Amino acid sequence: MATKEKQLTHSERELTMAEALNEALHEELERDSGAFVVGEDVAELGGLFQVTAGLLERFGPQRVIDAPISEAAQAGAGVGAALVGCRPIIELQIADFVSLVMDQVVNHAGKWRYMSGGQVTVPLVVRGAISSGIGMAAQHSQSLEAWFVHAPGVVVIMPSTPADAKGLLKSAIRDDNPVVFLEKRLLYSRRGPVPEGEHLVPIGVADIKRDGVDVTVATYAAGVHLALQAARQVAREGIEVEVVDLRTLKPLDTDTLVASVRKTGRLVVVTEAARAGSMASEVVARVVDEAFDALRSMPVRVTAKDTPMPYAAPLERAVLPQVEDVVAGIEEALEKVAT
């Protein structure tokens, strides 16, 4: 069986991920008058990474709001607005700042629907850019998605392509649950086909980015591109890798994941987050729970090191997983024997 990457059949039009996210915001603010954007420098500047460019001119200062430097206030305003029927989108300039909104998102937004018996919903989106790999140092380079995966009532999304970014952000804005939507900064400039107009990607559905029969590599966001590069490299040796892009970390598409592992019998999980308590650990646990009998070797985790992110580029590279680390993980999965 020849291994091949999934061929997108979208329109030939290509956008960067930043442009795709921007288009999603334009379309959703146009569609729903209750949707609005709040964040630092999102209006006149168009966002630190230009994801909100043009929104102020199109929708005005009452719906595109430059907030004071208080992430807690931004998230608190978002929760309150969501409770009365609006659909706020909060932009955190750097994803590390989620540490300042944990009370509002986890203790309030994530619990209101359950505590009210479904009488109220909190359709809130909190967006943030994960900035590892560009020399932003320890306080601006963390990948903290596992914090929110652990929180009941919160949806967690991390796209890897422009098309997925647009489709998932539109779905997130329409969802009646609070969504933490994390974007890898280095992917903002990556180009890819993006359908024009209405394009929705369902929440909770993974995507097979490359077909294969020898090893399943489950990953998300920037890890997808590491996995695809590694898959091309080992394909020269006749190894056929299946790359599963999780896309939504919560709810996790366990069905697609387990089906892939049952086909290949081997699992490698790749994440740029630190190893301890990471999404990699959760994916391994889910597969062991539901498909232990299908595993022909022990699962392998390829993660960042458990250390604060260094500023120096060579040290940052040493902490973050690289293509060669994914290749080594694939080879390890092929060599190990389950006992």
C-alpha positions, 0 to 999 in steps of 0.5 A: 500500500502506498502511503500518501498525505491527504490531498485537500480538495478545497478551492485553489485560493490560499491564505495564511493561517492569520488571514484565515482566522481574520476571515473567520472573525469577519464572517462571524461578526457579520453573521451574528450582531451579538459577536464582538472582540475584546483584547489588547490592541485588537482594534486600531493595531489589528492585533499583535499578529494582525489576526483582527486587522480591519475589524474596527473599520468594518464593525466599529469600536463598540464591537471591536474593543481595545481593552486595558492591560488586564486579562482577568478583566477581559475574561470577566467581561466576556463571561458576563456578556456571554451569560446575557446572550452575546458571543464574546471573543477574547484575544490574549496577546500571548497564550501564557496569559491564560494563567490570569484568566483561570478563575473566570474560565475554569471556575465560572464559564466552565461551570455555569451551564452545568450548575444552572441545569442547562438554563444558561450557556456561556458561548465564550471564545478565548484565543491566544498565540503560543509563541514557543520557537521564536525566542520569547523566553520562559514567560511567553513560550508555554503550551498550557493546553492540558490545564484546560483539558483537565477542566470540565465544561471547557472545549479546547481547540488547536488547529494546524492548517489555515482551513482548519483554523477558519472552520474551527474558529467559526464553529467555536464562536457558534458553540454554546460552551466556553472554548479555549482556542490556542494558535501556534504563532509560527503557523500564522504565516503558513499558507494553505487552501481555504474555502471561501464563504461558509466553511465549518469544521466540526468540533470533536472530530480528528482528521487523518492528515496522512494515511499509513499502516505501520505507525500512528502518530497522533498530534496537533498544531505545530506537531502535525507538521513535524509529524508529516516531515518525519513521515516523509523521511521514514517513507524512504525506508518503506515505513508508512506512518499515519498522521492523526491531527487531533484538532480538538483536544476536548472533546477528544475524537477517541474513535478516530484515534483508536481506529488508527491504532487498531490498523497500525498497532503502534502509537507515537504522540507528539506535543510541544508541551512539557512532558509531565501531565501533558496531552501526550499522556492523556492520549496514551491513556485513552488508547491503553483504555480502549485498544490495549489489545491492538498495541504491538509495542509500547506507546511512545511520547515525544514532548518538550522537556520539563523545563522553563523555556530558554531564551537562547535559540540553541537551548530552545531548540533542545527543549522543543521536539524536532523532526529528528525526535519524531523520527526517533520516536517512530523508530522506537515504536517499531523496535519495542515489543509489548509485554 
